[in-house]
Amino acid sequence: MTTRALAAFAAKLSVSQIPAPVLRRAEDLILDWLGSVLASTNARPVLAIEAFAKVMGPTEGPCEVLISRRRTSPLFAAMVNSAASHYVEQDDVHNGSVFHPAAVVIGPALAVAQAIGASGEQFLTAVVAGYEVGIRVGEFLGRSHYRTFHTTATAGTLAAAAAVGKLLGLTEDQMLDAFGSAGTQSAGVWEFLRDAADSKQLHCAHAAGAGLMSAYLAKEGFTGAKRVLEGAQGLGVGMSSDTNPACLVDRLGERWTLAETSFKYHASCRHTHPAADALLLLMQQHKLKATDLARVVTHVHQGAIDVLGRVVVPATVHQAKFSMGTVLGLIAVHGRAGLTEFDRDFLAPEVAAVREKVGMTFDAEVDAAYPARWIGRVSVTTIDGRTLHARVDEPKGDPGNTLSRPELADKMERLAAYGGVTIEEARALCGRIWHLAEAPRLSALRG
C-alpha cells in the first residue's frame, strides 16, 4: 500500500535522518514563506479571511496571526497565515509536482508548534515531512490533474496533515487515518481565474485547516480511508487520468524533494517565469527597449497554456500575474515584474502595448521536459525586422540557479517593507529563522 508507506515515512521521520543541507534549505524556505505572509498584511482577500477568523475563532490563544500580531487557536492562525502566504505570488514552487508547498505546510506547522511548545528542530522536521508528502502526492496526481485542479489546494490537505501529524506524534496508523480524512476533503479548481475571483487564498486556508483538523481527529481515534490516494474510489481515480503510484514512495529517505523546491523571483505565476527570464536575457544581450519589440512569441508547455490562456486582459492586479503578456510587458518596460511594478503599471499603456504583442505557442521540446524542467524560450521580432531568440534552461530561483542567503534576505526585506514592516524587524526575523534549530521552544516570531 503506497499510501501506508508514505504515512509510515512521515510518522517515523526524525531530525537525525534529515541531512544538514536539507534542514538549512528548510530554514530558507520558511524565511521565504514569512516574507510572502508579511507582504500580504493589507491584502483585501486575506483580511476577509482574517475577519472570518475573528468572528469564528477565539480572540486569544497560543498561536500568532502574523499579519495582525493577534493570538488565536491553531486552526484559525493556520488558515489566515496560509492564505496570506500565497497572495503576492512570491512563495515557493516544486517544479515536478507543480505544487506550492510552503503555502499549505508552514502555516499549520507553525501554529501547532506554537500551541504545543515544540522545539525548533521539531518544527523543522514537521516542515520537511509536509514537503515530502505533499510533493509526492502532487507528482502522483500527474499533469492531467493540474488542468482542472489547483494541486496546492488538493495535495495541500495531505501535506498539512503530515506536518501537523508529525508534531502531534501520530503513529503510522494514525497518520494513515489523517491522510484519509485530509484526502476526502481535497478540493480547489482553476475556474476562479476566469473571473479574477479570490479563491486561491481560500484554497490555501482550506487545505491548511482541513489537514490540521484531520491530524487532530486522527489523534483522537477518528479513522480515514486507508487507500485514499490509490484506492478504487480514491483521489487518483476521481481527479486524474495519469496517476503514478510509484511517485508516492520514490526513494523515501534518500531523495529529499524539499531540496528540489524553487524560490520565485518574479511576483507572478511560475508559468510566466521561464519566458520572463528569457525575454530579459534577450533584451539585455541586444540592448533592446520595449518600443523595439514588434512581436514576442513564447514557446511554452501545455500547462502554461491551460493556466495562462484564460487571462486575456486582466481585470485585477492578481489576475495580471496570470497574464503572460502583462508579465512580459513589465519585464520589457521595467526589467522586472515585482510587486510595485504590478500595482502601479499592470494596465499602464506602455505595458499594455507590449501585452498585445505577446503570444504563446506550444513547444514540443519544452512540453516534454515539463514539469521536471521549466525551459524558457522566446522569439522576438523587432520593429526593424530582425528575428531574435533566447533560451533559459533554469529560471532564476530553481535549485541550479537558486537564491543565495543574501538574496533571500533582500527579498524578505522588500516583501516585508511592502507590507509595512520595518527593515529592522525584517532583519531580526532573518536571524531568528536561520537559528531555528537552536530554539528549545518555538515562541512568537514577531513578538
C-alpha positions as a printed Julia matrix, in Angstrom:
447×3 Matrix{Float64}:
   0.0    0.0     0.0
   1.72   3.14   -1.17
  -0.39   5.49    0.96
   0.6    3.49    4.03
   4.28   3.6     3.11
   4.09   7.38    2.79
   2.29   7.65    6.13
   4.88   5.43    7.79
   7.67   7.61    6.46
   6.07  10.79    7.8
   5.28   9.26   11.19
   8.76   7.84   11.72
  10.84  10.69   10.32
  13.36  12.09   12.81
  15.62  15.11   12.61
  18.69  12.83   12.7
  17.62  11.3     9.37
  17.48  14.64    7.58
  20.75  15.84    6.0
  22.0   19.17    7.32
  21.77  20.89    3.9
  18.08  19.92    3.74
  17.47  21.44    7.17
  19.23  24.64    6.12
  17.15  24.71    2.94
  14.04  24.3     5.09
  15.05  27.38    7.06
  15.46  29.33    3.82
  12.03  28.22    2.62
  10.44  29.23    5.93
  12.03  32.67    5.65
  10.82  32.99    2.07
   7.3   32.0     3.19
   7.37  34.54    6.0
   8.23  37.36    3.61
   5.21  36.5     1.47
   2.96  36.47    4.55
   4.13  39.9     5.68
   3.77  41.35    2.19
   0.05  40.44    2.33
  -0.66  42.38    5.54
  -3.13  44.7     3.8
  -4.47  42.37    1.1
  -8.25  42.51    0.88
  -8.89  38.75    0.39
  -6.57  37.92    3.28
  -8.23  40.49    5.52
 -11.59  38.93    4.66
 -10.37  35.52    5.88
  -8.9   37.18    8.97
 -12.29  38.85    9.64
 -13.96  35.45    9.38
 -11.4   34.02   11.8
 -12.08  36.81   14.29
 -15.81  36.09   14.24
 -15.49  32.32   14.43
 -12.37  31.76   16.48
 -11.14  32.68   19.95
  -9.82  36.18   20.46
  -6.8   34.87   22.29
  -4.7   31.76   22.21
  -1.17  30.39   21.81
  -0.77  30.97   18.06
   0.04  34.19   16.26
  -1.68  35.6    13.23
   1.36  37.13   11.59
  -0.36  39.93    9.65
  -2.05  41.36   12.76
   0.09  40.04   15.63
  -3.03  38.89   17.44
  -3.31  35.45   19.05
  -5.86  32.75   18.42
  -6.27  28.97   18.08
  -4.08  26.77   15.87
  -6.87  26.31   13.31
  -7.51  29.98   12.62
  -3.87  31.04   12.79
  -3.04  28.33   10.26
  -5.85  29.39    7.94
  -5.02  33.1     7.93
  -1.25  32.69    7.7
  -1.57  30.15    4.89
  -3.93  32.38    2.92
  -1.58  35.33    3.37
   1.45  33.41    2.14
   0.0   32.76   -1.32
  -1.43  36.17   -2.18
   1.53  38.06   -3.66
   2.62  35.09   -5.82
   6.15  35.06   -4.39
   6.0   31.77   -2.43
   7.99  28.71   -3.43
   7.11  26.04   -6.0
   8.21  22.48   -6.7
   8.54  22.03  -10.43
   7.82  18.32  -10.81
   4.6   18.4    -8.81
   3.57  21.94   -9.82
   2.86  22.45   -6.13
   3.46  25.36   -3.73
   4.48  23.53   -0.53
   5.17  26.43    1.82
   1.68  27.89    1.44
   0.0   24.83    2.95
   2.73  23.31    5.12
   4.41  26.05    7.12
   1.27  27.85    8.35
  -0.28  24.85   10.11
   3.11  23.58   11.28
   3.95  26.95   12.85
   0.57  27.25   14.55
   0.7   23.78   16.08
   4.35  24.13   17.07
   3.47  27.3    18.97
   0.42  25.65   20.52
   2.31  22.65   21.92
   5.6   24.38   22.62
   7.61  22.37   20.12
  11.32  22.94   19.65
  12.83  24.45   16.54
  14.1   21.03   15.47
  10.64  19.51   15.85
   9.17  22.32   13.76
  11.78  21.85   11.03
  11.18  18.1    10.98
   7.44  18.65   10.59
   8.02  21.06    7.72
  10.24  18.52    5.95
   7.58  15.83    6.45
   4.91  18.08    4.97
   7.01  18.93    1.92
   7.98  15.31    1.26
   4.38  14.1     1.46
   2.75  16.97   -0.45
   5.25  16.97   -3.3
   4.95  13.22   -3.81
   1.15  13.42   -3.78
   1.35  16.17   -6.4
   3.63  14.06   -8.57
   1.3   11.07   -8.13
  -1.71  13.08   -9.32
   0.06  14.0   -12.56
  -0.38  16.56  -15.31
  -4.0   15.74  -16.09
  -4.96  16.68  -12.54
  -3.49  20.15  -12.91
  -5.61  21.02  -15.92
  -8.66  21.37  -13.67
  -7.43  21.18  -10.08
  -5.1   23.52   -8.21
  -2.59  21.0    -6.85
  -1.66  23.23   -3.93
  -5.26  23.01   -2.76
  -5.66  19.27   -3.28
  -2.3   17.73   -2.39
  -2.04  20.5     0.18
  -4.53  18.87    2.54
  -2.3   15.81    2.91
   0.83  17.93    3.17
  -0.69  19.9     6.04
  -1.89  16.71    7.72
   1.62  15.24    7.53
   3.25  18.31    9.08
   0.73  18.6    11.89
   0.62  14.84   12.43
   4.4   14.82   12.84
   4.19  17.48   15.55
   1.37  15.62   17.32
   3.41  12.42   17.34
   0.93  10.37   15.32
   1.66   6.69   14.89
   1.83   5.14   11.44
  -1.81   4.02   11.69
  -2.94   7.42   12.94
  -1.02   9.2    10.18
  -2.72   6.94    7.65
  -6.1    7.91    9.11
  -5.12  11.58    8.94
  -4.25  11.18    5.27
  -7.61   9.54    4.64
  -9.51  12.38    6.29
  -7.38  15.0     4.55
  -7.74  13.4     1.13
 -11.51  13.21    1.31
 -11.54  16.98    1.85
  -9.23  17.8    -1.07
 -10.69  20.47   -3.35
  -9.83  23.5    -5.46
 -10.4   24.19   -9.17
  -8.95  26.74  -11.59
 -12.24  28.3   -12.7
 -11.65  31.28  -10.4
  -9.05  32.65  -12.81
 -11.69  33.43  -15.42
 -13.47  35.77  -13.0
 -10.44  37.2   -11.14
 -12.01  35.68   -8.01
 -10.33  35.33   -4.61
 -10.46  31.54   -4.46
  -6.7   30.97   -4.48
  -6.4   32.29   -0.93
  -9.35  30.16    0.15
  -7.63  27.13   -1.38
  -4.66  27.57    0.93
  -6.71  28.42    4.01
  -8.94  25.39    3.48
  -6.08  22.97    2.79
  -4.21  24.13    5.89
  -7.3   23.94    8.08
  -8.52  20.62    6.7
  -5.11  19.0     7.09
  -4.75  20.31   10.63
  -8.21  19.07   11.58
  -7.5   15.67   10.04
  -4.36  15.2    12.12
  -6.06  16.26   15.37
  -9.0   13.95   14.64
  -6.66  11.04   13.96
  -5.04  11.67   17.33
  -8.48  11.12   18.87
  -9.01   7.84   17.04
 -11.04   9.2    14.12
 -10.49   6.9    11.14
  -9.97   7.68    7.48
  -9.75   5.79    4.19
  -6.64   3.63    4.14
  -6.14   3.93    0.36
  -7.39   7.47   -0.18
  -4.85   8.09   -2.93
  -4.61   4.9    -4.98
  -7.89   3.22   -3.98
 -10.67   2.23   -6.39
 -12.64   5.34   -5.42
  -9.76   7.47   -4.22
  -8.27  10.79   -5.32
  -6.33   9.26   -8.17
  -9.43   7.86   -9.86
 -11.54  10.92   -9.19
  -9.04  13.64  -10.05
  -6.57  12.31  -12.59
  -6.14  10.17  -15.69
  -2.36   9.71  -15.44
  -1.56   8.84  -11.83
   1.76   7.21  -10.97
   1.62   5.43   -7.59
   5.38   4.84   -7.68
   5.86   8.59   -7.15
   4.41   8.29   -3.65
   7.32   6.2    -2.41
  10.1    7.32   -4.74
  13.35   6.93   -2.78
  11.79   7.88    0.54
  14.56   8.94    2.9
  17.08   9.25    0.07
  15.58  11.76   -2.36
  14.72  14.94   -0.45
  12.17  16.72   -2.59
  12.25  19.78   -0.33
  15.75  20.47   -1.7
  14.3   20.46   -5.24
  11.91  23.32   -4.45
  12.38  26.63   -6.26
  12.16  30.2    -5.0
  10.08  32.63   -7.04
  11.96  35.66   -8.33
   9.11  37.43  -10.14
   5.82  38.28   -8.4
   3.74  36.26  -10.82
   2.54  32.78  -11.7
   5.51  30.46  -12.06
   4.43  29.53  -15.59
   5.44  33.05  -16.69
   8.93  32.95  -15.17
  10.86  30.96  -17.81
   9.67  33.23  -20.62
  10.24  36.33  -18.48
  13.83  35.32  -17.81
  14.4   34.51  -21.49
  12.98  37.85  -22.65
  15.05  39.74  -20.07
  18.18  37.92  -21.24
  17.42  38.68  -24.89
  16.75  42.37  -24.25
  19.96  42.72  -22.26
  22.04  40.91  -24.88
  20.71  43.02  -27.75
  20.22  46.23  -25.78
  16.54  46.46  -26.7
  13.84  48.73  -25.32
  10.16  47.92  -25.05
   9.45  50.13  -28.04
  11.8   47.98  -30.16
   9.5   44.96  -29.89
   7.11  44.23  -32.74
   6.18  40.69  -31.73
   7.07  38.34  -28.86
   6.34  34.62  -29.11
   6.78  32.47  -26.02
   7.4   28.76  -26.64
   5.69  27.02  -23.73
   4.45  23.74  -22.28
   0.75  22.88  -22.36
   0.33  23.58  -18.63
   1.21  27.23  -19.22
  -1.41  27.48  -21.95
  -4.02  25.79  -19.74
  -3.49  28.24  -16.87
  -2.41  31.48  -18.53
  -4.6   31.18  -21.6
  -7.65  32.03  -19.5
  -6.46  35.61  -18.94
  -6.56  37.99  -21.9
  -6.94  41.5   -20.47
  -6.52  41.31  -16.69
  -9.13  42.99  -14.52
  -7.15  43.0   -11.27
  -3.54  43.03  -10.13
  -3.8   39.41   -9.03
  -5.26  38.3   -12.36
  -2.47  40.21  -14.13
   0.01  37.84  -12.51
  -1.52  35.09  -14.66
  -1.24  37.1   -17.89
   1.85  36.19  -19.89
   1.56  39.42  -21.87
   1.37  41.61  -18.78
   4.33  39.93  -17.1
   6.46  40.24  -20.21
   5.26  43.82  -20.64
   6.55  44.69  -17.18
   9.83  42.92  -17.92
  10.2   44.82  -21.19
   9.34  48.21  -19.71
  10.93  47.96  -16.26
  13.32  45.0   -16.38
  11.44  43.38  -13.5
   7.97  42.2   -12.53
   7.83  42.9    -8.82
   5.0   43.87   -6.5
   5.45  47.59   -7.04
   5.52  47.25  -10.81
   2.33  45.19  -10.82
   0.47  47.57   -8.52
   1.47  50.67  -10.43
   1.62  49.56  -14.04
  -0.26  46.34  -14.77
  -2.63  48.35  -17.0
  -0.19  51.13  -17.97
  -0.36  51.98  -21.7
   3.27  51.08  -22.36
   2.84  47.71  -20.63
  -0.46  47.05  -22.4
   1.22  47.84  -25.71
   3.71  45.02  -25.14
   0.97  42.73  -23.8
  -0.85  42.96  -27.12
   2.3   41.83  -28.95
   2.82  38.68  -26.85
   1.61  35.26  -27.88
   2.04  31.72  -26.55
   2.73  28.74  -28.76
   3.01  25.09  -27.81
   6.57  23.78  -27.98
   7.05  20.01  -28.05
  10.56  20.11  -26.55
   9.54  22.43  -23.73
   6.44  20.34  -23.06
   8.4   17.07  -23.0
  10.76  18.48  -20.38
   7.89  19.76  -18.21
   7.25  19.51  -15.3
  10.68  18.26  -14.27
  12.27  21.2   -16.11
  10.67  24.55  -16.94
  12.52  25.77  -20.04
  12.11  29.37  -21.17
  12.17  30.12  -24.9
  11.17  33.32  -26.67
  11.32  34.55  -30.25
  11.24  38.3   -30.79
  10.63  40.23  -33.97
  11.91  43.79  -33.73
  10.43  46.82  -35.46
  13.5   46.97  -37.7
  12.8   43.45  -38.97
  15.24  41.31  -37.0
  14.2   37.93  -35.55
  15.95  37.13  -32.28
  15.83  34.11  -29.99
  16.72  33.4   -26.37
  16.55  30.37  -24.12
  16.84  29.83  -20.36
  17.13  26.26  -19.09
  16.84  27.08  -15.38
  14.79  30.12  -14.36
  16.12  32.26  -11.54
  15.26  30.58   -8.24
  15.47  26.97   -9.46
  17.84  24.73   -7.45
  20.53  25.04  -10.13
  20.1   28.81  -10.27
  18.99  29.42   -6.73
  18.85  32.48   -4.48
  21.7   32.87   -2.02
  21.0   33.75    1.6
  21.88  37.42    0.96
  19.46  37.41   -1.98
  16.79  35.75    0.16
  17.32  38.33    2.88
  16.97  41.11    0.32
  13.78  39.55   -1.0
  12.45  39.18    2.54
  13.18  42.82    3.34
  11.45  44.02    0.17
   8.37  41.87    0.8
   8.19  42.91    4.44
   8.52  46.58    3.53
   5.68  46.18    1.02
   3.52  45.04    3.95
   4.62  47.92    6.18
   7.19  46.03    8.26
  10.37  47.87    9.19
  13.72  46.78    7.84
  14.91  46.33   11.42
  12.18  43.8    12.18
  12.74  42.04    8.84
  16.44  41.61    9.59
  15.7   40.37   13.09
  13.31  37.8    11.63
  16.01  36.6     9.24
  18.32  35.94   12.15
  15.59  34.18   14.09
  14.65  31.87   11.22
  18.24  30.96   10.4
  18.74  29.84   14.02
  15.51  27.86   14.37
  17.34  24.61   15.03
  18.73  26.08   18.25
  15.36  27.12   19.7
  14.31  24.92   22.65
  10.74  26.14   22.29
   9.07  27.89   19.38
   7.57  31.14   20.55
   6.02  34.04   18.65
   8.07  35.05   15.64
   7.02  38.7    15.71
   6.87  39.02   19.5
